[in-house]
């Protein structure tokens, strides 16, 4: 929500007036200094929107404010030319409204455009969240990273490495929405206040690593004839892409990392297709390159990659994981009932590479049970299990 500076306006005053933590208002206005605010300057208040109200017969600004549980000052801040003495029946004014609802609806086929629409909405309402483009897919889609908080601990979550595991994006976006809601409303998640997490951790989220693949599974083959013919051929002539894990180039992105890549290649397909082909060399695909370069740039404390399915959490790689990984994964297991599994004979994954390169904790979280893509009727159960893990990732 935009407000416009009046005499006496300060960040502290706005925090008190709208009951939003001062730090969130400061972070929502990174180019503004409260000591040098000028009359009429635009500022952003996170966690609010404005709705239009039409003045009725007998209305006064005081009555409008009382009826909407607002202060008169808040009405003046969002209506720059409001004059009580010239108020007219039928005049439209803006009313501040605190957001108490989710914008994200994860219980639907959650494709790239749906995700981007939700991201733009969340950025508008919660401007202390930041977005950057970390790269582009083979089809040219931007791959967004979302950042919340600026604490010393740097934690990274990602989802939808595999195309038919797109429900992981819906789960992660729903968590993101709930986290933002709890911060601005100073409410709890799992009976815990989340504002301390914001202060102590920088959370990096790449909610959809493989947008081209997700759209292929949900929406079918691309319109471009060359791409369309190619993916149908790789899919054995079928127009049903529900078993497709790879990116649009037929390469499995979670087999693209230089962590015993040669061993994984030796036992997997040697040509492009719906799954398990790791390419002709590691880090050849734009999506995998983008994730690797981002990790180099951010210097994460630890990472969580969300996949489906199995209700297990893989946390080791060739005994290179640090000692603290065990304590972290045990907490993940406690809050979710998922089973920690240290080793599995699988290589070349993002988590494997991260552990190998930095000797820091890395986790692959397998959500839900059944056959991919998991049905949406599992969404609520999966979300409740995942919520505990997402929160624990911020406080452990």
VEXDRENBA-920823 format. One line per field, with one value per residue (C-alpha): residue number from 1; residue in one letter; x, y, z. Coordinates in pm, whole numbers, always signed. Layout:
BEGIN
k	(NUM,...)
r	(A,...)
x	(X,...)
y	(Y,...)
z	(Z,...)
//
This chain:
BEGIN
k	(1,2,3,4,5,6,7,8,9,10,11,12,13,14,15,16,17,18,19,20,21,22,23,24,25,26,27,28,29,30,31,32,33,34,35,36,37,38,39,40,41,42,43,44,45,46,47,48,49,50,51,52,53,54,55,56,57,58,59,60,61,62,63,64,65,66,67,68,69,70,71,72,73,74,75,76,77,78,79,80,81,82,83,84,85,86,87,88,89,90,91,92,93,94,95,96,97,98,99,100,101,102,103,104,105,106,107,108,109,110,111,112,113,114,115,116,117,118,119,120,121,122,123,124,125,126,127,128,129,130,131,132,133,134,135,136,137,138,139,140,141,142,143,144,145,146,147,148,149,150,151,152,153,154,155,156,157,158,159,160,161,162,163,164,165,166,167,168,169,170,171,172,173,174,175,176,177,178,179,180,181,182,183,184,185,186,187,188,189,190,191,192,193,194,195,196,197,198,199,200,201,202,203,204,205,206,207,208,209,210,211,212,213,214,215,216,217,218,219,220,221,222,223,224,225,226,227,228,229,230,231,232,233,234,235,236,237,238,239,240,241,242,243,244,245,246,247,248,249,250,251,252,253,254,255,256,257,258,259,260,261,262,263,264,265,266,267,268,269,270,271,272,273,274,275,276,277,278,279,280,281,282,283,284,285,286,287,288,289,290,291,292,293,294,295,296,297,298,299,300,301,302,303,304,305,306,307,308,309,310,311,312,313,314,315,316,317,318,319,320,321,322,323,324,325,326,327,328,329,330,331,332,333,334,335,336,337,338,339,340,341,342,343,344,345,346,347,348,349,350,351,352,353,354,355,356,357,358,359,360,361,362,363,364,365,366,367,368,369,370,371,372,373,374,375,376,377,378,379,380,381,382,383,384,385,386,387,388,389,390,391,392,393,394,395,396)
r	(X,X,X,X,X,X,X,X,X,X,X,X,X,X,X,X,X,X,X,X,X,X,X,X,X,X,X,X,X,X,X,X,X,X,X,X,X,X,X,X,X,X,X,X,X,X,X,X,X,X,X,X,X,X,X,X,X,X,X,X,X,X,X,X,X,X,X,X,X,X,X,X,X,X,X,X,X,X,X,X,X,X,X,X,X,X,X,X,X,X,X,X,X,X,X,X,X,X,X,X,X,X,X,X,X,X,X,X,X,X,X,X,X,X,X,X,X,X,X,X,X,X,X,X,X,X,X,X,X,X,X,X,X,X,X,X,X,X,X,X,X,X,X,X,X,X,X,X,X,X,X,X,X,X,X,X,X,X,X,X,X,X,X,X,X,X,X,X,X,X,X,X,X,X,X,X,X,X,X,X,X,X,X,X,X,X,X,X,X,X,X,X,X,X,X,X,X,X,X,X,X,X,X,X,X,X,X,X,X,X,X,X,X,X,X,X,X,X,X,X,X,X,X,X,X,X,X,X,X,X,X,X,X,X,X,X,X,X,X,X,X,X,X,X,X,X,X,X,X,X,X,X,X,X,X,X,X,X,X,X,X,X,X,X,X,X,X,X,X,X,X,X,X,X,X,X,X,X,X,X,X,X,X,X,X,X,X,X,X,X,X,X,X,X,X,X,X,X,X,X,X,X,X,X,X,X,X,X,X,X,X,X,X,X,X,X,X,X,X,X,X,X,X,X,X,X,X,X,X,X,X,X,X,X,X,X,X,X,X,X,X,X,X,X,X,X,X,X,X,X,X,X,X,X,X,X,X,X,X,X,X,X,X,X,X,X,X,X,X,X,X,X,X,X,X,X,X,X,X,X,X,X,X,X,X,X,X,X,X,X,X,X,X,X,X,X)
x	(+0,+128,+104,+220,+429,+256,+402,+527,+545,+834,+899,+848,+516,+396,+496,+282,-8,-36,+95,+370,+725,+949,+1217,+968,+874,+1241,+1315,+1011,+1155,+1527,+1580,+1421,+1573,+1322,+1534,+1507,+1145,+973,+605,+423,+693,+557,+629,+516,+345,+376,+82,-185,-394,-641,-1003,-1234,-1517,-1796,-1914,-2277,-2531,-2453,-2094,-1810,-1447,-1468,-1762,-1586,-1274,-1469,-1674,-1356,-1160,-912,-755,-834,-462,-448,-719,-523,-204,-359,-576,-338,-598,-868,-1052,-1316,-1490,-1555,-1656,-1937,-2188,-2066,-1701,-1462,-1185,-932,-953,-647,-714,-482,-423,-522,-573,-358,-315,-156,-391,-167,-451,-457,-239,+42,+222,+482,+236,+32,+349,+462,+120,+139,+496,+402,+107,+322,+591,+329,+186,+512,+777,+1041,+1065,+1307,+1315,+1597,+1627,+1899,+1889,+1669,+1542,+1601,+1269,+1361,+1155,+1310,+1394,+1309,+1480,+1296,+1480,+1330,+1535,+1900,+2033,+2375,+2240,+2176,+1929,+1813,+1499,+1416,+1141,+1044,+1384,+1170,+883,+618,+697,+541,+331,+651,+631,+273,+375,+674,+476,+204,+467,+613,+269,+205,+550,+492,+146,+279,+556,+330,+48,+292,+114,+252,+314,+315,+282,+612,+671,+840,+986,+1302,+1357,+1344,+1613,+1847,+1814,+1823,+1589,+1652,+1378,+1385,+1029,+1048,+1386,+1239,+963,+975,+933,+652,+460,+516,+363,+69,-6,+132,+387,+502,+337,+666,+662,+1030,+1013,+675,+788,+1108,+953,+679,+944,+1142,+815,+769,+505,+274,+103,+74,+376,+276,+588,+824,+1093,+1349,+1378,+1263,+1596,+1521,+1792,+1733,+1843,+1909,+2163,+2354,+2590,+2960,+2933,+3023,+2842,+3024,+2895,+2537,+2573,+2712,+2390,+2137,+2003,+2251,+2004,+1747,+1411,+1154,+1388,+1733,+1948,+2216,+2344,+2684,+2860,+2769,+2638,+2546,+2183,+2089,+1871,+2144,+2406,+2182,+2141,+2514,+2611,+2353,+2500,+2845,+2712,+2500,+2740,+2455,+2472,+2267,+2020,+1694,+1576,+1209,+1107,+836,+780,+851,+830,+1205,+1486,+1824,+2104,+2440,+2684,+2994,+3043,+3129,+2837,+2934,+2846,+2566,+2368,+2246,+2098,+1928,+1776,+1656,+1464,+1322,+1208,+1055,+843,+729,+739,+952,+1231,+1592,+1804,+2175,+2294,+2141,+2318,+2234,+2473,+2507,+2225,+2217,+2231,+2526,+2721,+2653,+2777,+3083,+3181,+3126,+3112,+2796,+2452,+2238,+1902,+1672,+1318,+1083,+724,+417,+362,+232,+302,+417,+259,+102,-272,-386,-600,-272,-195,-319,-147,+179,+170,+128,+426,+638,+551,+743,+1050,+1039,+1021,+1292,+1517,+1501,+1567,+1811)
y	(+0,+347,+636,+993,+1174,+1438,+1664,+1451,+1129,+898,+527,+481,+666,+456,+138,+239,+361,+46,-208,-336,-405,-103,-316,-432,-71,+27,-272,-191,+153,+91,+419,+637,+778,+862,+1164,+1322,+1251,+1525,+1620,+1427,+1161,+815,+534,+172,-1,-382,-609,-358,-286,-7,-52,+210,+351,+573,+844,+797,+1052,+1142,+1022,+1211,+1111,+1036,+798,+630,+581,+444,+211,+62,+56,+311,+634,+959,+1002,+678,+811,+1132,+935,+735,+1018,+1307,+1572,+1472,+1773,+1705,+2035,+1951,+1586,+1500,+1219,+980,+1083,+787,+763,+491,+286,+103,-266,-506,-828,-1133,-1381,-1590,-1484,-1815,-2099,-2403,-2650,-2619,-2713,-2475,-2380,-2110,-1829,-1905,-1884,-1558,-1398,-1491,-1361,-1022,-999,-1086,-836,-561,-636,-730,-498,-602,-924,-895,-1076,-1130,-1322,-1586,-1704,-1816,-2155,-2312,-2159,-1818,-1812,-1615,-1817,-1606,-1608,-1456,-1316,-1251,-1115,-1021,-1221,-1378,-1730,-1785,-2062,-2176,-2367,-2481,-2683,-2843,-2962,-3239,-3138,-3380,-3283,-2939,-2972,-2884,-2533,-2494,-2608,-2372,-2074,-2140,-2144,-1820,-1653,-1773,-1657,-1308,-1294,-1387,-1126,-829,-940,-1034,-1367,-1717,-2023,-2350,-2140,-1964,-1596,-1566,-1215,-1340,-1572,-1270,-1097,-1395,-1557,-1459,-1700,-1757,-1940,-2059,-2192,-2342,-2462,-2622,-2396,-2540,-2893,-2801,-2632,-2936,-3168,-2940,-2768,-3007,-2963,-2610,-2441,-2412,-2698,-2791,-2817,-2988,-3258,-3317,-3367,-3589,-3805,-3827,-3915,-4219,-4044,-3977,-3646,-3744,-3592,-3686,-3904,-3633,-3527,-3361,-3009,-2925,-3056,-3399,-3369,-3447,-3133,-3319,-3538,-3233,-3159,-3255,-3497,-3843,-3740,-4008,-4284,-4164,-4137,-4490,-4648,-4409,-4345,-4202,-4003,-3730,-3840,-3796,-3888,-3979,-3861,-3638,-3484,-3518,-3332,-3175,-2819,-2785,-2685,-2321,-2409,-2614,-2350,-2081,-2279,-2347,-1985,-1867,-2094,-1954,-1601,-1644,-1861,-2053,-2195,-2491,-2588,-2780,-2920,-3025,-3325,-3593,-3859,-4098,-3893,-3922,-3668,-3753,-3572,-3738,-3765,-3988,-3902,-3544,-3393,-3198,-3314,-3058,-3215,-3493,-3253,-3048,-3346,-3496,-3175,-3188,-3543,-3447,-3164,-3357,-3730,-3780,-4035,-3912,-4129,-4059,-4239,-4350,-4480,-4181,-3913,-3592,-3419,-3059,-3160,-3394,-3122,-2865,-3097,-3199,-2844,-2664,-2943,-2782,-2936,-3017,-3196,-3352,-3361,-3609,-3493,-3715,-4069,-4232,-4179,-3851,-3614,-3644,-3574,-3241,-3415,-3473,-3103,-3015,-3311,-3248,-2880,-2940,-3177,-2941,-2632,-2767,-2833,-2489,-2321,-2543,-2447,-2089,-2153,-2445)
z	(+0,-89,+156,+111,+371,+584,+852,+1141,+937,+1029,+988,+1362,+1348,+1054,+1239,+1536,+1324,+1110,+1367,+1136,+1261,+1206,+1037,+771,+689,+664,+440,+223,+151,+94,-91,+180,+497,+768,+869,+525,+430,+230,+228,-44,-76,-151,+96,+101,+392,+376,+448,+343,+35,-32,-131,-277,-66,-195,+44,+149,+272,+633,+616,+776,+768,+1138,+1081,+788,+999,+1296,+1079,+932,+1260,+1126,+1243,+1064,+999,+799,+567,+506,+439,+153,+13,-57,-149,+99,+248,+517,+447,+81,+123,-119,-152,-421,-379,-390,-133,-54,+265,+405,+461,+642,+446,+650,+367,+133,-224,-326,-413,-423,-469,-847,-1145,-1061,-1382,-1447,-1526,-1214,-1006,-1166,-1113,-745,-716,-859,-621,-320,-421,-443,-97,+77,-73,+181,-24,-316,-650,-896,-1221,-1181,-1543,-1829,-1936,-2276,-2387,-2247,-1927,-1643,-1331,-1026,-689,-392,-89,+254,+544,+563,+858,+890,+833,+463,+385,+41,-61,-413,-580,-912,-1025,-1177,-1402,-1276,-916,-965,-648,-461,-610,-492,-144,-127,-258,+1,+277,+143,+152,+508,+624,+481,+638,+980,+960,+881,+1112,+1391,+1420,+1474,+1261,+1452,+1772,+1700,+1632,+1293,+1319,+1496,+1197,+965,+1169,+1195,+852,+487,+307,-63,-255,-615,-632,-982,-1109,-1423,-1565,-1919,-1787,-1549,-1829,-2050,-1787,-1705,-2036,-2297,-2573,-2675,-2970,-3156,-3409,-3371,-2993,-3009,-3251,-3055,-2711,-2850,-3017,-2691,-2515,-2741,-2948,-2654,-2581,-2215,-2037,-1682,-1645,-1767,-1514,-1741,-1876,-2228,-2365,-2225,-1957,-1590,-1404,-1080,-1262,-1387,-1100,-1074,-781,-916,-1233,-1434,-1204,-1243,-1621,-1648,-1527,-1679,-2033,-2284,-2492,-2414,-2282,-2007,-1719,-1588,-1879,-1725,-2047,-2212,-1931,-1595,-1579,-1944,-1890,-1821,-1522,-1351,-1429,-1277,-952,-928,-991,-736,-469,-543,-511,-197,+8,+176,+525,+403,+130,+101,-233,-231,-442,-441,-317,-26,+298,+354,+394,+240,+419,+347,+60,+68,+438,+342,+533,+849,+1199,+1244,+959,+1189,+1442,+1172,+993,+1321,+1387,+1034,+1106,+1440,+1301,+993,+1084,+768,+797,+781,+548,+542,+231,-97,-406,-619,-740,-940,-752,-632,-265,-336,-514,-242,+35,-167,-261,+70,+332,+463,+531,+230,+223,-35,+104,-64,-7,+0,-118,-435,-803,-956,-1023,-679,-666,-526,-266,-80,-73,+277,+441,+255,+340,+713,+708,+500,+705,+1003,+787,+626,+968,+1117,+828,+957,+1326,+1325)
//
